[in-house]
Amino acid sequence: MRTEIHTFLQQEIKYLPGVGPRRAELLHKELEIACYRDLLYHFPYKYLDRTRFYTVREIRPDLPAIQVRGRITSMTRVGAAPRERLVMSLSDDTGTVPLVFFKGIKYIAASVRPDTEYVIFGKPTLFNGSLNLVHPEIEPLARQEEGFSVGLQPQYPSTEKLRSHYLTSRVLHKLMATLWAGLPGQIPETLPEGMRSRLGLPSLHQALFDIHFPQTPELLRKAEYRLKFEELFYLQMNVLSSKMYRKNTVPGFRFEHIGQLFNDFYENHLPFRMTEAQKRVIREIRRDLGLGRQMNRLLQGDVGSGKTLVALSAMLIAIGNGFQACMMAPTEILSRQHLDSVSRLLEGLPVRIALLTGSTSRAERKQIAEGLMEGSIHLLIGTHALIEETVQFRNLGLVVIDEQHRFGVAQRAALWQKNECPPHILVMTATPIPRTLAMTVYGDLDVSVLDELPPGRKPVMTYHYYDMARRKVFRFLREQLALKRQVYVVYPMISESEKSDYENLERGFAIIREAFPESEYTVGMVHGKMKNEDKDLMMRLFKSGDLQILVATTVIEVGVDVPNASVMVIESAERFGLSQLHQLRGRVGRGAEQSYCVLMTSVKLSQDARKRIEVMVETNDGFRISEVDLDLRGQGDIEGTQQSGKGLRLQIADLARDGQLLQFARNQAEEILEADPLLNKPENHILKEECARRKTTPINWGRIG
């Protein structure tokens, strides 16, 4: 029976009655539905309550979609093509309401019979002061009473293109009914009977029926819970088994001791006292490095939390044990910044550092290659240039990857394949990751969190002003400039090719120049269209203090550390995502002085934009911001989820709302894998089969190779 059902569900969708080749092509292209199974797992996103009937007298324009029962008493075609419309009158014992149709008039007019009872379902609207229903669903009462539209009616995700070809949510539901009626038997179970019984879960067959054809809200709730749990449980099973396999089988260099180099640095060269969070994370890393298994650790911490110092400490442990280390950053600016800060911190210590980027000369590359193979270069800092085949190390023991979400999996893997025995991996991100994403996107990594700012750092004060308050903002900027501070003014540039964005930047630059004349202030501009050398020069001038105001696009989001810059003005802040706003704000507040972030917006703000602005003003907590960001944008659009070439696409669970269930599913998976790591026990046979089947989809989102 399992084989028969499996074969049935693998059939191409074009063979389902009502589909055919043309519709199949559209379903595949628009919704990735290629076979019967894909349709079965195309879940509704909401349900309309079809349990209540309204009378015509009860209809109000503020009501949601409603259903009314009555007779069509008249039908008139008004106007001429292409603006022709069909107007029907629906009457019951309490009154009459017009039904208006603009599309499919010929078909609708031919299919509706006067003096026949119909059920109408649609949203009431007002037109010229009169109530009507525009393009409602219309169905003979006799057919509705067969049960197809009774109760909770599922609404399926569709697209404009599908709807234009009459593949509406309603049609998708009809196709689902056709599919279900043709099932040759019960859908095989995917969870062990003991687990289902213990957790009180309905069978998979029952859950799939109730999700598509719910008879009661309670049955729907149980079906959703079962299907969400299963999806999150198998996600965690594969992530955790991958993590367990790596920890048990992938060897790593054993760094026997912490080393004199680290001790000397810690005791004599630290410029300030480490935070307790930094000490805790270094202990976690030190423990990993001494186990003889490859470390694969994610270090996440807000902007300014001291990740670089932690990474440097780890690299000193590697060098102190006779190994080399490297640090890869996404841009040349950031690489140079790391070189500057690391060189300052290591001044006087016997560590030779080199920088390798796309602009490194051929002669310098030759020297670096020789130094790496001899082992005389202990620490290499650079960009993607580090992964070139010509870059070979004598004994690479630790790889640090900064802003890791900007690198693809293949790029990151190329680094640790430079040794037969893979080096330890420390990946860092200044983009706080919600707890639920950390358990999924990076679920097979060990995670360390820096949740404390270094002493002396003051939280950035954030304010929101509308465009009409610009004079007040400029007055504040002059006050800060008089205190010898520096200012960023950032404009959005969604795409460097967007002409309007470029014009906005240039117009903004002109406004700033007019408000802050050259005779009193120095103003510079930087954007992505500039040559790299011109961009670097402008940023160096700002860093040295020769520029007081830097007008820029988001190219300054990462890579500029100017402690004297105390104000960040973000123009058209409503056009930025929360994560990007938070990253931009992190460019100030890097010195001891109080810093400020000013969010400028138009008066007209969408609900989501207003929420983003409010959250930015309320808190500096990157993790709180990341949770709100996940809730607003959804899991598939969060930065960092494109690790495997695909977003994190869950079919029914929602990481923003199902965090507790995810934790519960993870606990269940951990319990099973701890007792039976290879799933060899008879009761876990079904789990082993299902894990293997689901591994055909990339699931180890955080894997470094």
N, C-alpha and C positions, 0 to 999 in steps of 0.2 A: 504493500500500500504506500509506504514512504517513497518508493521509486516512482510509482504511478503519479503521486501528487507532485513530486519533484519535477518529473517530466512535463506535467501539465503547466506548472508555474513557470517553466523555462520557455514555454511557447512564445513566439514573437507576437507582439500586441496586435499586429495587423490581422491576425486570424480570429480575434475576438469579434463576434457579431456586433455590427454597429461602428466598427473602426475602419478597416480597409487600409490600403497602402498610403493614400494621401494623408489621412488623419494620423496614421502611425508615424509618418515622417514628422508631422507637426508635434506630436506628443513627445517624440524622441528629442527633437531639437529644442523645444521650449521647456519641457519638464524632465528630460532624461528618463522617460518611461519607454523602455524597449521591449519588455516582456510582461507576462501576467503578474509575476512577483512584484515588479516595479510598481504596477498599478495598485496592487494590494497594499503596498507600503507607502502609497501616496496618501498621507493622512489629512483629514480636515483640519483647518486652522481655527474654526469656530463653528457654533451650532445656532441655528435660529429656532426659537421656540414656536412651534406650530400647534401648540395645544389649545390656544385660546382663539375664539372668533369674536371680532368686534362687529357691532352694528354700524350702519352708515352714520347714524346720529352721534356715535361715540368718537368718530374720527377727528383727530386734531393734528395740526401741522407739526407739533413738537414730538409726536410719537415716533418710535423707531419703526422698522418694517412690521407691518401688521397683516392679518388675513381677515377677509370679509367674505360672506357667503350671500349670493344674490343672483338675479336674472339680468341678462343683457336685454335692455328694453329698446335701445336704438343704436345705430351705427352709422357714422357720417364721415366721408373723406373731405377734408378741408384744405383749400389751397391747391397749388399746382407744383409738380416736380421742379426743382429738387427739394422744395420746402413743404411738400404735401405731408399732412398728418392724418392719422385715423383717430377719431374720437368716438368712444362708446359710452353709453350710460349704464351703470350698474345700479340696480334698485333692490331694496329689501323693504320690510314693513315700516322702516323708520325714515326712509328718504332715498335720495339718488346722488351718486358721485360720478364725475367723469373719469374715464380711463383714456390716457393719451399715448399714442404710439407714433414714433417718427421713423422707425426702421422695420423692415420685414412686413410692411403694410399689407401687401398682396397675400402673403402666406397667412397672416393673422386673420385678415378679413374672411378668407376662404375657410378657415378652420373653426370659426366661432359661429354657433347656431343661436338665433334669437329665441327667447323664451325657454332657454335651457339653463338649469342652475349651474353656476360656476363658483369655484373658490378662487379669490383674487389675493395675491400676496405681493405687497410692495410698500414703499415709503411714501407717506402723505406729504404733499408739498402745496405751497400757495402760489397761484399765478393770477395776477391782476385782482388780488383779493379773494379769489375763489379756490376752494380745496380741489385737488385732483390727485390721481396716482399716475405717474409717468412710467411707462414700460413695466407694469407689474407682471408677475408670473400669472398665468391664467390656465386653469385646469378644470375640466368637468367634475362636478361634485361626485359623480358615480365613481370616477377613476380615483379621486382622492380618498374616497372611503375604502378603496382596496388596501390602503395602508402605506402607499409609497411616500406621501408627504405628511403623514401624521407624526406628531411628537416633535422630537428634536431633529431638525433637518441639517445635515452637515454642509458646510461651505468649504469647497476645496480650493487650494491655491491654483490660480490659472494665470494667463497672461493676456494682454490686449490682442495679440495675434491669434491666440486660440479662440478668444471670444468673438473675434471678427469672422472666424470660420465656424461659429456656432458650437464650439467646444466649451460651453459654460460650465460652471460648478454643477448645475443641475444635470447636464448631459454626462459629466464625469461620474456623478452619482448613479445614473442609469447604467453606465458601463460597468460600474462596480457591482451593481445588482445582477447584471448579466454574468459577470465573472463568478460571483458567489454561487449563483444558481447552477453553474457548470462544474463546480468542484467535484471531483470524483470520490471524495471522502474527507475525513478529518485532517486538518493541517497538523503535521507532526510536531510534537512538543520539542522545545529547545532548552528547557530547564529541567533538572532532575526532579522527579516526583517528590522526593523528600524535602527539597528546598521549597517547592511550590506549596506543599502542605504546611510546612513550618511558617512560611511567610504569608499564608492565606491568599495566594495569587490564583486568579482564574487561569484556565488552560489557554494556550496561545490561540487555538481555534475560537474559543469563546471571546477572548479579548479582541481579536481582529473583527469578529462579527459585531461586537458592541461598539467598537470605535467607528464603524461605518454605518451601522443601523441601530443606534441606541434606542432602547425602549423606555428607559428611565434615566434620570440624572445619576442615580446611584450606580447603575450598571456601567454608565459611561465613565464615572470617576474610577471605578475598579479597573476598567480596561486601560485607561490612560496610565494609571499607576503601574500596572503590570508591564506595559510596553515601554514606558520610560525607564523603569527599573532594569529591564532586560538590556536596553540599549546602553545605559550607563554601566551596568555590571560587566558586560562583555568588553566595553571600552577599557575598563579598569583591569579586567583579567589579562588582556593582551599587553597593556602598558606595564603592569606589574610583573608579568611573566618574563617580558623582555628585560626589565630591570634586574630581575632575579637571575636570569640566564647570564647577563653581562657580568654581574657581580661575582658569579660563581665560576665563570669560564674565561673571561677576558683578563689575561695577566697584565700586570702593571709594574713599573719600577718601584722598588721599595726604598724610600728615603729613610735610611736608618736613624739619622739624628737631625735635630733642628739646625745644627751647624753654627760655627763661630761667626760666620758672615751675618746671619740673621741676628744673633745675640748682640754683636757689635752695633749693628744698625739700630736695634731696639733700645739699647742702653745709651748710645752716644750720638745718634743722628736724627732721632725723631724730633720734628719741629714742634710738635704739640702732643699732649697726652691722648692716647687712643680712647675711643668710646668703649663702653662695655660691650656694645653690639659688635664692634670690630674685633675685640678680643675673643668674643664667643665664636665668631665666624672663622677666625684664624685657627682656633682650636679644632673646629669641625674639619677644616681643610687639612690641618696637620695630622689628624687621626686617619683621614683617607689616604694621605701620602705614605703612611707607614704600614699599610695593610698588604701591599704586594699585589693589589688589584687596581685596575685602571680607575682613577677618579673621573667621574662625569658629573660635575656639580654646577648648578645655576646659582649665580650670586645676583640677587636683585636688591636694589636700594634706590631711594629717591635721589634726584639730582643733588649733589653736594654731601651725600652721606658718607663718603670716604671709601668708595669701592676701589679706586686706584691704589690706595695705600694697602688695602687687604691683598690685592693682586700682586703688588710688589713684594709683600712679605712672603707670599707663596713662591714667587720666582726666586727670592733669595734663599729659601729652603732648598729649592731644586739646585741652584748654583752651588750652594754650600755642600751639597752631596755629590758634586762632580758632574752635574748635568747642565745642559743649556736650556734656556727658556726663550719663548717668543711671545709677542703681544700683537694681535692684528686688530686694526680699527678700520671703520668703513671709509674714512676720508683722509686726505693728506693733512688737512688742518688738524684733525683730531690726533693723528699719528705724531705730528710735530709737537702738539701740546703735551702728549704723553712723554715724548722724549725730553722736553724741557723740564717737566715736573719731576720725572724719574731721575734725570741727571742732577737736578738740584738736591734731591733727597739723598742721592748716593755719592755726593761729592766727598772725596777723600777715602772712599772705599775701593778695594781692588776689583772693580767690576767694569769690564769693557762693554760699552753699549754701541749699537749701530742702528741706523735708520735706513729702511729700504722702501721706496715708494716708486710710483710710475715715473717721477722726474729725476730719479737717481741716475747719474751719468754712468756710461759704460765702464769707465776706469774705476769709479767707486764700487760698482757692482762686482767687478773682478776682485777688488780688495776684500769686499764683504764675503764673497764666495770662498776665498782662501781662508779668511779668518774663521768662518763657520766650520770648514772641514778640519782646520788645525785645532779648533777648540779655543782659540784665543779670543773670539767674540763670545761673551757669555750670554748676552741678552740682545735679541733682535726685535726692534719695533718697526711696524710698517703697515701697509695697506694690503690689498689683494695681491700685490707683488710678491708677498711671502709664499703664496701657493704655487708660484711658477716652478716648473720641473727643474730648472737650473739651480734653484735654491735648495741646497742639501746641508744637513747638519751632521756634525760628528756624533753628537749624543743628545738629541732633543728629549728633554724629560717632562716639560710642562708647556702647554699651550694656553694662552689667555686670549679670549675673543671678546672684544668690547662691542657694545650695541649689536649683539649677535643676530637680532632679527633682520638686520640689513644684509646678512649673508645667506646664500642658499645652502642647503644640506651638502651638496656636492663640493662647494667651496670650503666648507668647514672640514669635511672629511678629508680633503686633499692635504690638509695640514698634518693630521695625525697619522696619515699613511706614509710619512717621511721616515718612519722607523719600522723595523720588523715588529718590535714590541711597541704598542701604541703609547704615546706620551699621555700624561694626565691632562684632563681638559677642565678648564674653568671658563664658563661663559658668563658674561655680565650684561645686565640691562638696566638702564635708568628709567625704563618705562614700567612702572609698577604693574604687576600682573595679578588680576583677581584670583582669589584662592581657588575657585572652581576651574579656571583656566590652567592654573599651575598644576592641578591634579590631572589634567588631560593633555593640554598642549605640551607640557613639560613633565608629564607624569612619570617618565622613566629616568628622570634626573633626580639627584638629591638637591634639595633647595635650601639655600641659606638666604636670610633676609637681614639687611641692615636697616633697622627701624629707629635709628637715633642720629641726630645731627651732631657734628663735632662741636666742642665748646666754643662759645663766642659767636656762633651763627645765630642771627635773628630771623624769625619767620618773615617772609615777604608780605607786606600789607597790600591787599588787592582792592581796587576800587573800580566801579563801573560808571561811565559817563556816556550820555547820548551825544551825538555829533554837535548839537547846538551849544554844548558846554565847552567847546574847544578853547575859547579864550581863557577860561578858568584853568584848563589843563596846561596851556602854554605858560601861564603865570607861575604855576607850580614848577614847571620845568626850569624856568629862569631862576627860581629860588634854589633848586638843586644844583644848577650849573654854577651859581654864585658860591656855592659851598665846595667848588672844585670837583663835583661829581660828573659822571658821564651818563649819556642817555641813549637807549636803543629806541627806534621807532620802526615797527615791523608792519609790513603790508602783506596781504595774502597773495600768493601766486599758486593757484591750484595746478596750473600747467605752465611751464616756462614759455610755451608757444601761444598762450592766450593773450592776444593783443590788448584786450581790455584791462587785464591785470597789469600788464607792462605800462599802459597809459596811466593807470591809477597810481602806480609807484612813482612814475616821473612827475605826475601832477602833485602827489604828496611831497616829493622832494622839493618841488618849486615852492609849495606852501611853507615848508619848514625853512627854506632859505630866506623867504620873505619875512617870516616871523623872527628868525634868528640870523640877522644880516652878517655877511662875511667880516665886516669891520669889528664885530664883537665876538663872533663865535665861528668855530670851524666845523663844517658839516660834510660828511662823506656819504657815499651810496654804494651798496653792494647787492648784486643779484646774480641769478644763475646764468644769465646770458653773457656775463663778463668772462674774459679769459682767466684761467686759473691764477696766473701770475698777478694780474690786476686785482683780482679778488683777495689774494693772499696779502698783497701790499696794503690794501685798504684796511684789512683786519689787523695787520701789524701796526699800522698808524693809530688805529683805535686803541689797541692794547697798550701802546707806548704812551698814550695820552695826547698825541698830536691832533687827534680828532675828538671833539667833545660830543658830537651827535652822530650816530650812525643810522642812516635810513636804509632798511634792508628788507629782503624777503626772508623766507624761512631758512635760507642757507645758513643762518646763524643759530639755528635750533640746537645743533650739536657742534661742539668744537671750539667755542670761544670762551675763555676763562679770563674775565676782566674784573678783578675784585673792586675796582673803583667805579664800575658802572652800577648805579644805584636805582635807575628807573627804566622800566620796560613799558613802552606804550604800544599796544597792539590795536591797530586800526582794523575796522570791519571784523571785530572779534567773533561775531556770529557766524562767520564763514569757516572758522577753525573747529576741529574736533577737540574734545576735552583733553585727550592725551597730548595733542600738539600744543594746546594752550598751556598745559602744565609744564611741558618740556621748555617752551619759550620762557615762561616765568622763571625757570631754573637758571637762566643766564644771568639773573641778578641775585643779590643776596649772598654773594660769594666772598664778601669782605666783612669787616666788623661793623660797618655802618648800617643803619636801618635802610632797607630797600623797598621799592614800591613797584607794583604792576598796575597799569591803568588800561582797562578794557574799554575801547571806544566802539559804540554800535549805533546803528540807525534806531529810530523809535519803533519801527515795525519789526517785531521779533516773533519767530515761530515759537510754539510751546517748548520744543526741544532746545532751541537756541537759548531761550530764557532760562531753562533749567541748567544748561551748561554754564551760563554766566553766573547764576546764583551760587552754584556749587564752587566755582572758582573764587568767588568773593568770600564764601563761608569758611573754606578750609584750604590748608596747605598739604594735607595728608594725601599723598599720591595713591595710597591703596584705597582710601575712600573714593577718590576721584575715579580710579580704575573700575570700581564696582558700579558706579553710576554710569560710566562710559559703556560698560558691558550691557547694562540694562537699557540704555538709550539706543545703542547701535546694533546689539545682537552679536552672538558669538562668531559668526562667519566674517564679520567685518573688522574685528579687533586686530590692531597691529600685532604681528607676531604669530598669527595663526596660519600663515601661509608657508609653514615650514616644510611641507612635503609636496609643495606644488598645488595643493588644494586647501581650501579653507576647512575649518572644523565644521563639517556638515552633519549635524544630528537630525534625524528624521522626525522625532517627536519631543525629545527632551529639550529643555532650555536652561543653559548654564546660569543665566541671570536669575531664574526663578526656582530652579530645582537643585540648589546647592546642598540642602540637607539630604535629599535623596541620593545625590552623587556621593556624599560622604558615607552614607549607609551602604551603597553599592560597593564602594571601595573597601569598607570594612568586611563585607561578606567575601569579596574576592581575596583579600589578604588572609582571612581565616582559612579558606579552602586551599590556597597555594602554600601556606605555611605547613599545613598537614599533609599535602600531596602535591609537591612542586611540579611533577611531571604529569599530573592528572591520570595516574595509572590505576587508581582504585576503580572497581566496577561501577560504583555509583557516580563516578565522575566521567564516565566514558562519553556521555552526551555533551559534557562541557568541553572535552578535548576536541570532539568532532566540530562543535560549533565555533570554538576559538580558531581552529584551522580554517574553517570556511570564511570567517570574518577577516582573517589576515590577508585575504586577497585585496582588501581595501587598505591603503596606507593608514596605519593607526598610531605608530610610534612617533608622534609629532615632534617630540623633543630630541630624538635620536641624533647623535652626531656622526652618523655614517651608515 
